Amino acid sequence: MGTRKARERQEDLWYGGELPTAPGHPFYKRLNEVLDSAKFDPFCEAKCASFYHNKLGRPSLPPGQYFRVMMIGFFEGLDSERGIAWRLADSLTLRQFLSIGLDEKTPDHVTISRTRRLIDGETHQEIFSWVLQRLAQSGLIKGKTIGVDSTTLEANAAMKSIVRRDTGESYMAYLKRLAEAEGIEAKDAAALLRMDRKRKKKTSNEDWKNQSDEEAEITKLKDGRTAFAYKAENAVDMETGAIVAVTTHSGAAADTTTVQETVIEAGIAVAGLIAEPTPEGKCEMHPEGVQEVVADKGYHSNDVMVGLAEMEVRTYIAEPDRGARNWDGKEAEKKAVYGNRRRIQGERGKRLERQRGERIERNFAHQFDSGGLDRLYVRGLENVHKKFLIQAAACNLALLLRSRYGTASPERLMTGLARSF
């Protein structure tokens, strides 16, 4: 396994003016200072040692370097590993950030992709938790109140490539079979399309899948298009904006079926950070862990209300207008729903609902819009989850850098420096 220490070497004895140099980006210098001071590379190498052989195989991408490469996708707004590889090959600043010499090749997209597949999801989760620990030590996680929200991202799978789950035939082959059964000329493309427009419920996840990515599901995206997609769900600290948990699901999974898993993940993460002291020796985390959950009306259902109540978590979930309700034989559901309704109508509930846009929606904008992950170029639920975890870890590092230096992205830092002159 390649390590950062093994890659250190004495500089060549060349006159400095003969070699191309760059002053280095101050943002990436500060980011490396944060990572190096917390011994990020030794931690990554210890966690990834089982995935590498000491001697055999081609020269590997060191673990610390790999996770930095993946974070560059967030900081540079790049959505694919191919785009990241091109950017690395073109930038002296990123060479310095990754400690790659001028006479060394930058990792290509095949090496990056191979390393991602090699390192399992649990290790990516540990890297995410390592960043959370740094936030807790800086007092940037409180843990009492979390907000939950989700978004869907288009998968790397085309609707034109769908096939039947039972027979394996393509959509056009299926249409031709239906046309022949109804006595319609199967070779007439126009007649096939007319017949297809009249049919109800043309595609469903129970009947259709994509050959390239069977775990992606057909769903309606935010912009109204129907496509294969995955769903990312975040649990965010409502006091600081830190992402404390990330869960990944197929695109058609309903919010009401995934929220409890996300809350449990957030509770586990917060519980593991309660004893983390700040440099002043104080523990900023709430001693009882997660106590409150804030969410929009898409998460409201009887089962969710009862489930979270059984977890002894207070809910502040917006309630849709369902009209008069029949509560006969549903005392537990009635108590949970009425308790939530009473809380969201209070001053604290209204304040938390107003903060959802600032704390949760802004994080999604950072991760998936300015962070460049508005479309997926990896396949399979595990690979998608790895991408989301490192994207969220980079977003949390940006929060840490903002608290220390006032800037959270290379572009914002350079804009601020330019205005000072």
Helices and strands as residue ranges (DSSP letters): H 4-7, G 16-18, H 26-37, H 40-48, G 49-51, H 63-76, H 81-90, H 92-98, H 109-118, H 121-137, E 145-154, G 159-161, E 162-164, H 171-181, H 189-198, E 208-210, E 217-220, E 226-237, E 243-250, H 255-271, E 292-295, G 297-299, H 302-310, E 314-317, H 331-344, H 347-356, I 357-361, H 362-364, I 365-370, H 381-405, H 410-420
